[in-house]
Amino acid sequence: MRFIRVSDYIGVVRITGAAHNLLLLQLAEGPQANLLCESLSVGTGEHEALNECDIISAVLDGVAEANERLGGAHAVTHIQYLATDTKPESVYRYLAQRIVEHLNAGLSFEAC
């Protein structure tokens, strides 16, 4: 896993064999409100398309779980993911948790 910063987004890249996922988030402090979700297109995929609603749900669940465990109050304002990433969408829950944990630990995000 590689933790990255792209412009105003923090995120993680995860590649495990044929599976690959990118999740970029903008976070704010406070209660969860409306958010924007954007699919980034890079190349073409040879697999079933991702369900954006499932990604949003997984990310929100992951951030909420990390907040509860760590005593945080992060809210998601923006989500970016690659349209060509691999399923299942539930992996975004794990990735969102890792982003919040990494941020909470004061660790750095590599500029890209």
Disulfide bonds with the S-S distance in Angstrom:
none
